[in-house]
Amino acid sequence: MESNEPKTETLAETENFMAWRAEEPDGETTYHLELNNLTVHFFDEEWKEFLTLVEGLLKG
């Protein structure tokens, strides 16, 4: 029987923040940022754009 639960992987974690990825049963990959009590969800294309933004911030 095929599971309806996504396969998840923690990408990075600190005391207050966490980034994780979910491989959804329909084949979609989603990314999630947990920032204290706020969670932001991204589809693959949005995640790539967000990483570009963060890279720009780090080059600052």
PDB file of N, CA, C, O and CB in Angstrom:
ATOM      1  N   MET A   1       0.845  -1.176   0.000  1.00  0.00           N
ATOM      2  CA  MET A   1       0.000   0.000   0.000  1.00  0.00           C
ATOM      3  C   MET A   1       0.892   1.242   0.000  1.00  0.00           C
ATOM      4  O   MET A   1       1.877   1.301   0.736  1.00  0.00           O
ATOM      5  CB  MET A   1      -0.962  -0.003   1.223  1.00  0.00           C
ATOM      6  N   GLU A   2       0.545   2.235  -0.828  1.00  0.00           N
ATOM      7  CA  GLU A   2       1.309   3.475  -0.939  1.00  0.00           C
ATOM      8  C   GLU A   2       0.920   4.424   0.187  1.00  0.00           C
ATOM      9  O   GLU A   2      -0.262   4.581   0.493  1.00  0.00           O
ATOM     10  CB  GLU A   2       1.078   4.143  -2.313  1.00  0.00           C
ATOM     11  N   SER A   3       1.930   5.064   0.810  1.00  0.00           N
ATOM     12  CA  SER A   3       1.674   5.983   1.917  1.00  0.00           C
ATOM     13  C   SER A   3       1.224   7.339   1.394  1.00  0.00           C
ATOM     14  O   SER A   3       1.742   7.823   0.388  1.00  0.00           O
ATOM     15  CB  SER A   3       2.925   6.141   2.790  1.00  0.00           C
ATOM     16  N   ASN A   4       0.263   7.949   2.075  1.00  0.00           N
ATOM     17  CA  ASN A   4      -0.185   9.298   1.744  1.00  0.00           C
ATOM     18  C   ASN A   4       0.589  10.345   2.522  1.00  0.00           C
ATOM     19  O   ASN A   4       0.330  11.540   2.380  1.00  0.00           O
ATOM     20  CB  ASN A   4      -1.671   9.443   2.017  1.00  0.00           C
ATOM     21  N   GLU A   5       1.527   9.915   3.336  1.00  0.00           N
ATOM     22  CA  GLU A   5       2.324  10.835   4.128  1.00  0.00           C
ATOM     23  C   GLU A   5       3.545  11.286   3.335  1.00  0.00           C
ATOM     24  O   GLU A   5       4.176  10.473   2.658  1.00  0.00           O
ATOM     25  CB  GLU A   5       2.749  10.183   5.452  1.00  0.00           C
ATOM     26  N   PRO A   6       3.890  12.591   3.412  1.00  0.00           N
ATOM     27  CA  PRO A   6       5.094  13.043   2.717  1.00  0.00           C
ATOM     28  C   PRO A   6       6.352  12.539   3.410  1.00  0.00           C
ATOM     29  O   PRO A   6       6.364  12.318   4.621  1.00  0.00           O
ATOM     30  CB  PRO A   6       5.118  14.568   2.632  1.00  0.00           C
ATOM     31  N   LYS A   7       7.407  12.363   2.625  1.00  0.00           N
ATOM     32  CA  LYS A   7       8.720  12.043   3.185  1.00  0.00           C
ATOM     33  C   LYS A   7       9.397  13.369   3.483  1.00  0.00           C
ATOM     34  O   LYS A   7       9.529  14.208   2.591  1.00  0.00           O
ATOM     35  CB  LYS A   7       9.588  11.151   2.201  1.00  0.00           C
ATOM     36  N   THR A   8       9.828  13.573   4.723  1.00  0.00           N
ATOM     37  CA  THR A   8      10.401  14.857   5.113  1.00  0.00           C
ATOM     38  C   THR A   8      11.885  14.721   5.448  1.00  0.00           C
ATOM     39  O   THR A   8      12.368  13.657   5.835  1.00  0.00           O
ATOM     40  CB  THR A   8       9.642  15.436   6.310  1.00  0.00           C
ATOM     41  N   GLU A   9      12.585  15.842   5.283  1.00  0.00           N
ATOM     42  CA  GLU A   9      14.010  15.912   5.598  1.00  0.00           C
ATOM     43  C   GLU A   9      14.308  17.290   6.167  1.00  0.00           C
ATOM     44  O   GLU A   9      13.954  18.303   5.562  1.00  0.00           O
ATOM     45  CB  GLU A   9      14.889  15.624   4.337  1.00  0.00           C
ATOM     46  N   THR A  10      14.954  17.335   7.324  1.00  0.00           N
ATOM     47  CA  THR A  10      15.382  18.603   7.900  1.00  0.00           C
ATOM     48  C   THR A  10      16.611  19.082   7.149  1.00  0.00           C
ATOM     49  O   THR A  10      17.591  18.349   7.015  1.00  0.00           O
ATOM     50  CB  THR A  10      15.676  18.464   9.422  1.00  0.00           C
ATOM     51  N   LEU A  11      16.556  20.329   6.654  1.00  0.00           N
ATOM     52  CA  LEU A  11      17.659  20.906   5.895  1.00  0.00           C
ATOM     53  C   LEU A  11      18.624  21.663   6.803  1.00  0.00           C
ATOM     54  O   LEU A  11      19.838  21.599   6.612  1.00  0.00           O
ATOM     55  CB  LEU A  11      17.124  21.833   4.811  1.00  0.00           C
ATOM     56  N   ALA A  12      18.088  22.376   7.783  1.00  0.00           N
ATOM     57  CA  ALA A  12      18.906  23.130   8.744  1.00  0.00           C
ATOM     58  C   ALA A  12      18.041  23.440   9.950  1.00  0.00           C
ATOM     59  O   ALA A  12      16.819  23.548   9.848  1.00  0.00           O
ATOM     60  CB  ALA A  12      19.484  24.449   8.110  1.00  0.00           C
ATOM     61  N   GLU A  13      18.707  23.583  11.111  1.00  0.00           N
ATOM     62  CA  GLU A  13      17.952  23.825  12.342  1.00  0.00           C
ATOM     63  C   GLU A  13      18.817  24.574  13.337  1.00  0.00           C
ATOM     64  O   GLU A  13      19.996  24.268  13.514  1.00  0.00           O
ATOM     65  CB  GLU A  13      17.453  22.500  12.956  1.00  0.00           C
ATOM     66  N   THR A  14      18.208  25.567  13.989  1.00  0.00           N
ATOM     67  CA  THR A  14      18.842  26.257  15.113  1.00  0.00           C
ATOM     68  C   THR A  14      17.883  26.146  16.290  1.00  0.00           C
ATOM     69  O   THR A  14      16.881  25.434  16.222  1.00  0.00           O
ATOM     70  CB  THR A  14      19.176  27.772  14.771  1.00  0.00           C
ATOM     71  N   GLU A  15      18.190  26.839  17.345  1.00  0.00           N
ATOM     72  CA  GLU A  15      17.323  26.781  18.533  1.00  0.00           C
ATOM     73  C   GLU A  15      15.907  27.267  18.230  1.00  0.00           C
ATOM     74  O   GLU A  15      14.941  26.714  18.756  1.00  0.00           O
ATOM     75  CB  GLU A  15      17.923  27.618  19.664  1.00  0.00           C
ATOM     76  N   ASN A  16      15.771  28.302  17.383  1.00  0.00           N
ATOM     77  CA  ASN A  16      14.465  28.907  17.125  1.00  0.00           C
ATOM     78  C   ASN A  16      13.934  28.730  15.712  1.00  0.00           C
ATOM     79  O   ASN A  16      12.766  29.023  15.459  1.00  0.00           O
ATOM     80  CB  ASN A  16      14.536  30.343  17.420  1.00  0.00           C
ATOM     81  N   PHE A  17      14.761  28.256  14.786  1.00  0.00           N
ATOM     82  CA  PHE A  17      14.360  28.196  13.393  1.00  0.00           C
ATOM     83  C   PHE A  17      14.627  26.811  12.817  1.00  0.00           C
ATOM     84  O   PHE A  17      15.499  26.078  13.284  1.00  0.00           O
ATOM     85  CB  PHE A  17      15.094  29.263  12.581  1.00  0.00           C
ATOM     86  N   MET A  18      13.845  26.469  11.780  1.00  0.00           N
ATOM     87  CA  MET A  18      14.061  25.192  11.105  1.00  0.00           C
ATOM     88  C   MET A  18      13.628  25.308   9.653  1.00  0.00           C
ATOM     89  O   MET A  18      12.613  25.932   9.345  1.00  0.00           O
ATOM     90  CB  MET A  18      13.292  24.050  11.814  1.00  0.00           C
ATOM     91  N   ALA A  19      14.402  24.705   8.771  1.00  0.00           N
ATOM     92  CA  ALA A  19      14.036  24.592   7.357  1.00  0.00           C
ATOM     93  C   ALA A  19      13.947  23.107   7.038  1.00  0.00           C
ATOM     94  O   ALA A  19      14.837  22.332   7.390  1.00  0.00           O
ATOM     95  CB  ALA A  19      15.079  25.326   6.415  1.00  0.00           C
ATOM     96  N   TRP A  20      12.862  22.714   6.367  1.00  0.00           N
ATOM     97  CA  TRP A  20      12.708  21.308   6.018  1.00  0.00           C
ATOM     98  C   TRP A  20      12.017  21.164   4.667  1.00  0.00           C
ATOM     99  O   TRP A  20      11.332  22.071   4.194  1.00  0.00           O
ATOM    100  CB  TRP A  20      11.917  20.568   7.103  1.00  0.00           C
ATOM    101  N   ARG A  21      12.218  20.006   4.068  1.00  0.00           N
ATOM    102  CA  ARG A  21      11.680  19.706   2.747  1.00  0.00           C
ATOM    103  C   ARG A  21      10.739  18.513   2.865  1.00  0.00           C
ATOM    104  O   ARG A  21      10.968  17.597   3.654  1.00  0.00           O
ATOM    105  CB  ARG A  21      12.822  19.420   1.723  1.00  0.00           C
ATOM    106  N   ALA A  22       9.686  18.544   2.071  1.00  0.00           N
ATOM    107  CA  ALA A  22       8.734  17.427   2.031  1.00  0.00           C
ATOM    108  C   ALA A  22       8.559  16.960   0.595  1.00  0.00           C
ATOM    109  O   ALA A  22       8.273  17.753  -0.302  1.00  0.00           O
ATOM    110  CB  ALA A  22       7.362  17.839   2.639  1.00  0.00           C
ATOM    111  N   GLU A  23       8.735  15.663   0.392  1.00  0.00           N
ATOM    112  CA  GLU A  23       8.435  15.040  -0.893  1.00  0.00           C
ATOM    113  C   GLU A  23       6.995  14.544  -0.778  1.00  0.00           C
ATOM    114  O   GLU A  23       6.716  13.543  -0.118  1.00  0.00           O
ATOM    115  CB  GLU A  23       9.457  13.855  -1.247  1.00  0.00           C
ATOM    116  N   GLU A  24       6.092  15.263  -1.431  1.00  0.00           N
ATOM    117  CA  GLU A  24       4.668  14.964  -1.321  1.00  0.00           C
ATOM    118  C   GLU A  24       4.318  13.704  -2.122  1.00  0.00           C
ATOM    119  O   GLU A  24       5.007  13.377  -3.088  1.00  0.00           O
ATOM    120  CB  GLU A  24       3.827  16.163  -1.810  1.00  0.00           C
ATOM    121  N   PRO A  25       3.260  12.999  -1.731  1.00  0.00           N
ATOM    122  CA  PRO A  25       2.856  11.774  -2.438  1.00  0.00           C
ATOM    123  C   PRO A  25       2.561  11.999  -3.923  1.00  0.00           C
ATOM    124  O   PRO A  25       2.681  11.070  -4.722  1.00  0.00           O
ATOM    125  CB  PRO A  25       1.634  11.186  -1.773  1.00  0.00           C
ATOM    126  N   ASP A  26       2.175  13.226  -4.301  1.00  0.00           N
ATOM    127  CA  ASP A  26       1.864  13.510  -5.708  1.00  0.00           C
ATOM    128  C   ASP A  26       3.109  13.860  -6.526  1.00  0.00           C
ATOM    129  O   ASP A  26       3.002  14.192  -7.706  1.00  0.00           O
ATOM    130  CB  ASP A  26       0.861  14.651  -5.797  1.00  0.00           C
ATOM    131  N   GLY A  27       4.300  13.787  -5.895  1.00  0.00           N
ATOM    132  CA  GLY A  27       5.545  14.068  -6.596  1.00  0.00           C
ATOM    133  C   GLY A  27       6.045  15.491  -6.439  1.00  0.00           C
ATOM    134  O   GLY A  27       7.176  15.787  -6.824  1.00  0.00           O
ATOM    135  N   GLU A  28       5.238  16.374  -5.886  1.00  0.00           N
ATOM    136  CA  GLU A  28       5.631  17.768  -5.664  1.00  0.00           C
ATOM    137  C   GLU A  28       6.592  17.844  -4.488  1.00  0.00           C
ATOM    138  O   GLU A  28       6.439  17.119  -3.504  1.00  0.00           O
ATOM    139  CB  GLU A  28       4.389  18.663  -5.411  1.00  0.00           C
ATOM    140  N   THR A  29       7.579  18.722  -4.592  1.00  0.00           N
ATOM    141  CA  THR A  29       8.483  18.993  -3.469  1.00  0.00           C
ATOM    142  C   THR A  29       8.104  20.340  -2.887  1.00  0.00           C
ATOM    143  O   THR A  29       7.986  21.326  -3.615  1.00  0.00           O
ATOM    144  CB  THR A  29       9.991  18.972  -3.915  1.00  0.00           C
ATOM    145  N   THR A  30       7.913  20.385  -1.581  1.00  0.00           N
ATOM    146  CA  THR A  30       7.621  21.641  -0.903  1.00  0.00           C
ATOM    147  C   THR A  30       8.683  21.893   0.160  1.00  0.00           C
ATOM    148  O   THR A  30       9.287  20.964   0.694  1.00  0.00           O
ATOM    149  CB  THR A  30       6.203  21.618  -0.273  1.00  0.00           C
ATOM    150  N   TYR A  31       8.893  23.168   0.451  1.00  0.00           N
ATOM    151  CA  TYR A  31       9.885  23.590   1.438  1.00  0.00           C
ATOM    152  C   TYR A  31       9.183  24.407   2.497  1.00  0.00           C
ATOM    153  O   TYR A  31       8.208  25.102   2.212  1.00  0.00           O
ATOM    154  CB  TYR A  31      11.036  24.404   0.780  1.00  0.00           C
ATOM    155  N   HIS A  32       9.678  24.325   3.721  1.00  0.00           N
ATOM    156  CA  HIS A  32       9.013  24.958   4.846  1.00  0.00           C
ATOM    157  C   HIS A  32      10.047  25.608   5.748  1.00  0.00           C
ATOM    158  O   HIS A  32      11.055  24.994   6.098  1.00  0.00           O
ATOM    159  CB  HIS A  32       8.169  23.940   5.629  1.00  0.00           C
ATOM    160  N   LEU A  33       9.789  26.864   6.125  1.00  0.00           N
ATOM    161  CA  LEU A  33      10.616  27.567   7.096  1.00  0.00           C
ATOM    162  C   LEU A  33       9.776  27.778   8.337  1.00  0.00           C
ATOM    163  O   LEU A  33       8.702  28.376   8.272  1.00  0.00           O
ATOM    164  CB  LEU A  33      11.151  28.926   6.532  1.00  0.00           C
ATOM    165  N   GLU A  34      10.258  27.291   9.461  1.00  0.00           N
ATOM    166  CA  GLU A  34       9.591  27.526  10.738  1.00  0.00           C
ATOM    167  C   GLU A  34      10.407  28.570  11.469  1.00  0.00           C
ATOM    168  O   GLU A  34      11.562  28.338  11.826  1.00  0.00           O
ATOM    169  CB  GLU A  34       9.448  26.202  11.587  1.00  0.00           C
ATOM    170  N   LEU A  35       9.791  29.734  11.689  1.00  0.00           N
ATOM    171  CA  LEU A  35      10.444  30.864  12.338  1.00  0.00           C
ATOM    172  C   LEU A  35       9.653  31.192  13.599  1.00  0.00           C
ATOM    173  O   LEU A  35       8.682  31.947  13.560  1.00  0.00           O
ATOM    174  CB  LEU A  35      10.536  32.106  11.379  1.00  0.00           C
ATOM    175  N   ASN A  36      10.084  30.616  14.710  1.00  0.00           N
ATOM    176  CA  ASN A  36       9.325  30.691  15.965  1.00  0.00           C
ATOM    177  C   ASN A  36       7.914  30.178  15.721  1.00  0.00           C
ATOM    178  O   ASN A  36       7.743  28.992  15.441  1.00  0.00           O
ATOM    179  CB  ASN A  36       9.293  32.151  16.522  1.00  0.00           C
ATOM    180  N   ASN A  37       6.893  31.031  15.817  1.00  0.00           N
ATOM    181  CA  ASN A  37       5.520  30.539  15.665  1.00  0.00           C
ATOM    182  C   ASN A  37       4.955  30.808  14.262  1.00  0.00           C
ATOM    183  O   ASN A  37       3.744  30.718  14.061  1.00  0.00           O
ATOM    184  CB  ASN A  37       4.619  31.187  16.715  1.00  0.00           C
ATOM    185  N   LEU A  38       5.814  31.134  13.300  1.00  0.00           N
ATOM    186  CA  LEU A  38       5.404  31.382  11.925  1.00  0.00           C
ATOM    187  C   LEU A  38       6.012  30.316  11.022  1.00  0.00           C
ATOM    188  O   LEU A  38       7.208  30.039  11.112  1.00  0.00           O
ATOM    189  CB  LEU A  38       5.826  32.803  11.465  1.00  0.00           C
ATOM    190  N   THR A  39       5.205  29.718  10.158  1.00  0.00           N
ATOM    191  CA  THR A  39       5.711  28.771   9.169  1.00  0.00           C
ATOM    192  C   THR A  39       5.398  29.312   7.788  1.00  0.00           C
ATOM    193  O   THR A  39       4.259  29.680   7.498  1.00  0.00           O
ATOM    194  CB  THR A  39       5.095  27.353   9.367  1.00  0.00           C
ATOM    195  N   VAL A  40       6.429  29.361   6.924  1.00  0.00           N
ATOM    196  CA  VAL A  40       6.272  29.811   5.546  1.00  0.00           C
ATOM    197  C   VAL A  40       6.467  28.597   4.646  1.00  0.00           C
ATOM    198  O   VAL A  40       7.439  27.855   4.792  1.00  0.00           O
ATOM    199  CB  VAL A  40       7.289  30.963   5.189  1.00  0.00           C
ATOM    200  N   HIS A  41       5.537  28.401   3.714  1.00  0.00           N
ATOM    201  CA  HIS A  41       5.561  27.252   2.812  1.00  0.00           C
ATOM    202  C   HIS A  41       5.922  27.719   1.406  1.00  0.00           C
ATOM    203  O   HIS A  41       5.432  28.749   0.943  1.00  0.00           O
ATOM    204  CB  HIS A  41       4.194  26.515   2.812  1.00  0.00           C
ATOM    205  N   PHE A  42       6.781  26.957   0.730  1.00  0.00           N
ATOM    206  CA  PHE A  42       7.220  27.298  -0.621  1.00  0.00           C
ATOM    207  C   PHE A  42       7.063  26.087  -1.538  1.00  0.00           C
ATOM    208  O   PHE A  42       7.307  24.953  -1.124  1.00  0.00           O
ATOM    209  CB  PHE A  42       8.690  27.788  -0.614  1.00  0.00           C
ATOM    210  N   PHE A  43       6.656  26.329  -2.777  1.00  0.00           N
ATOM    211  CA  PHE A  43       6.795  25.325  -3.816  1.00  0.00           C
ATOM    212  C   PHE A  43       8.221  25.418  -4.345  1.00  0.00           C
ATOM    213  O   PHE A  43       8.922  26.381  -4.036  1.00  0.00           O
ATOM    214  CB  PHE A  43       5.738  25.524  -4.961  1.00  0.00           C
ATOM    215  N   ASP A  44       8.660  24.458  -5.120  1.00  0.00           N
ATOM    216  CA  ASP A  44      10.045  24.368  -5.574  1.00  0.00           C
ATOM    217  C   ASP A  44      10.533  25.661  -6.239  1.00  0.00           C
ATOM    218  O   ASP A  44      11.612  26.151  -5.908  1.00  0.00           O
ATOM    219  CB  ASP A  44      10.192  23.209  -6.542  1.00  0.00           C
ATOM    220  N   GLU A  45       9.760  26.211  -7.161  1.00  0.00           N
ATOM    221  CA  GLU A  45      10.176  27.423  -7.875  1.00  0.00           C
ATOM    222  C   GLU A  45      10.310  28.604  -6.916  1.00  0.00           C
ATOM    223  O   GLU A  45      11.241  29.401  -7.038  1.00  0.00           O
ATOM    224  CB  GLU A  45       9.172  27.762  -8.991  1.00  0.00           C
ATOM    225  N   GLU A  46       9.392  28.717  -5.971  1.00  0.00           N
ATOM    226  CA  GLU A  46       9.433  29.799  -4.986  1.00  0.00           C
ATOM    227  C   GLU A  46      10.648  29.645  -4.075  1.00  0.00           C
ATOM    228  O   GLU A  46      11.285  30.636  -3.715  1.00  0.00           O
ATOM    229  CB  GLU A  46       8.138  29.822  -4.151  1.00  0.00           C
ATOM    230  N   TRP A  47      10.968  28.415  -3.704  1.00  0.00           N
ATOM    231  CA  TRP A  47      12.118  28.147  -2.840  1.00  0.00           C
ATOM    232  C   TRP A  47      13.409  28.602  -3.517  1.00  0.00           C
ATOM    233  O   TRP A  47      14.260  29.231  -2.888  1.00  0.00           O
ATOM    234  CB  TRP A  47      12.197  26.645  -2.491  1.00  0.00           C
ATOM    235  N   LYS A  48      13.546  28.278  -4.805  1.00  0.00           N
ATOM    236  CA  LYS A  48      14.744  28.683  -5.553  1.00  0.00           C
ATOM    237  C   LYS A  48      14.859  30.207  -5.587  1.00  0.00           C
ATOM    238  O   LYS A  48      15.953  30.747  -5.424  1.00  0.00           O
ATOM    239  CB  LYS A  48      14.706  28.115  -6.998  1.00  0.00           C
ATOM    240  N   GLU A  49      13.754  30.897  -5.795  1.00  0.00           N
ATOM    241  CA  GLU A  49      13.774  32.362  -5.802  1.00  0.00           C
ATOM    242  C   GLU A  49      14.125  32.902  -4.417  1.00  0.00           C
ATOM    243  O   GLU A  49      14.874  33.873  -4.302  1.00  0.00           O
ATOM    244  CB  GLU A  49      12.409  32.920  -6.261  1.00  0.00           C
ATOM    245  N   PHE A  50      13.589  32.278  -3.364  1.00  0.00           N
ATOM    246  CA  PHE A  50      13.906  32.693  -1.994  1.00  0.00           C
ATOM    247  C   PHE A  50      15.400  32.533  -1.709  1.00  0.00           C
ATOM    248  O   PHE A  50      16.012  33.411  -1.099  1.00  0.00           O
ATOM    249  CB  PHE A  50      13.081  31.875  -0.979  1.00  0.00           C
ATOM    250  N   LEU A  51      15.990  31.417  -2.148  1.00  0.00           N
ATOM    251  CA  LEU A  51      17.424  31.203  -1.947  1.00  0.00           C
ATOM    252  C   LEU A  51      18.245  32.258  -2.677  1.00  0.00           C
ATOM    253  O   LEU A  51      19.275  32.697  -2.168  1.00  0.00           O
ATOM    254  CB  LEU A  51      17.828  29.804  -2.421  1.00  0.00           C
ATOM    255  N   THR A  52      17.805  32.670  -3.861  1.00  0.00           N
ATOM    256  CA  THR A  52      18.473  33.749  -4.584  1.00  0.00           C
ATOM    257  C   THR A  52      18.423  35.035  -3.777  1.00  0.00           C
ATOM    258  O   THR A  52      19.409  35.769  -3.710  1.00  0.00           O
ATOM    259  CB  THR A  52      17.831  33.960  -5.962  1.00  0.00           C
ATOM    260  N   LEU A  53      17.282  35.311  -3.166  1.00  0.00           N
ATOM    261  CA  LEU A  53      17.137  36.488  -2.310  1.00  0.00           C
ATOM    262  C   LEU A  53      18.097  36.423  -1.131  1.00  0.00           C
ATOM    263  O   LEU A  53      18.779  37.405  -0.836  1.00  0.00           O
ATOM    264  CB  LEU A  53      15.694  36.614  -1.807  1.00  0.00           C
ATOM    265  N   VAL A  54      18.160  35.291  -0.460  1.00  0.00           N
ATOM    266  CA  VAL A  54      19.037  35.123   0.706  1.00  0.00           C
ATOM    267  C   VAL A  54      20.509  35.274   0.291  1.00  0.00           C
ATOM    268  O   VAL A  54      21.292  35.901   1.005  1.00  0.00           O
ATOM    269  CB  VAL A  54      18.802  33.735   1.371  1.00  0.00           C
ATOM    270  N   GLU A  55      20.884  34.702  -0.856  1.00  0.00           N
ATOM    271  CA  GLU A  55      22.256  34.860  -1.342  1.00  0.00           C
ATOM    272  C   GLU A  55      22.581  36.338  -1.555  1.00  0.00           C
ATOM    273  O   GLU A  55      23.681  36.783  -1.229  1.00  0.00           O
ATOM    274  CB  GLU A  55      22.460  34.072  -2.654  1.00  0.00           C
ATOM    275  N   GLY A  56      21.635  37.094  -2.096  1.00  0.00           N
ATOM    276  CA  GLY A  56      21.839  38.526  -2.273  1.00  0.00           C
ATOM    277  C   GLY A  56      22.008  39.258  -0.952  1.00  0.00           C
ATOM    278  O   GLY A  56      22.809  40.187  -0.849  1.00  0.00           O
ATOM    279  N   LEU A  57      21.255  38.842   0.054  1.00  0.00           N
ATOM    280  CA  LEU A  57      21.388  39.440   1.382  1.00  0.00           C
ATOM    281  C   LEU A  57      22.756  39.141   1.993  1.00  0.00           C
ATOM    282  O   LEU A  57      23.358  40.005   2.631  1.00  0.00           O
ATOM    283  CB  LEU A  57      20.281  38.928   2.307  1.00  0.00           C
ATOM    284  N   LEU A  58      23.235  37.938   1.799  1.00  0.00           N
ATOM    285  CA  LEU A  58      24.514  37.540   2.377  1.00  0.00           C
ATOM    286  C   LEU A  58      25.679  38.254   1.710  1.00  0.00           C
ATOM    287  O   LEU A  58      26.696  38.509   2.355  1.00  0.00           O
ATOM    288  CB  LEU A  58      24.697  36.039   2.264  1.00  0.00           C
ATOM    289  N   LYS A  59      25.550  38.577   0.443  1.00  0.00           N
ATOM    290  CA  LYS A  59      26.605  39.303  -0.264  1.00  0.00           C
ATOM    291  C   LYS A  59      26.635  40.766   0.162  1.00  0.00           C
ATOM    292  O   LYS A  59      27.665  41.436   0.085  1.00  0.00           O
ATOM    293  CB  LYS A  59      26.406  39.199  -1.782  1.00  0.00           C
ATOM    294  N   GLY A  60      25.455  41.249   0.621  1.00  0.00           N
ATOM    295  CA  GLY A  60      25.204  42.585   1.086  1.00  0.00           C
ATOM    296  C   GLY A  60      26.257  43.548   0.948  1.00  0.00           C
ATOM    297  O   GLY A  60      26.089  44.705   1.333  1.00  0.00           O
TER     298      GLY A  60
END
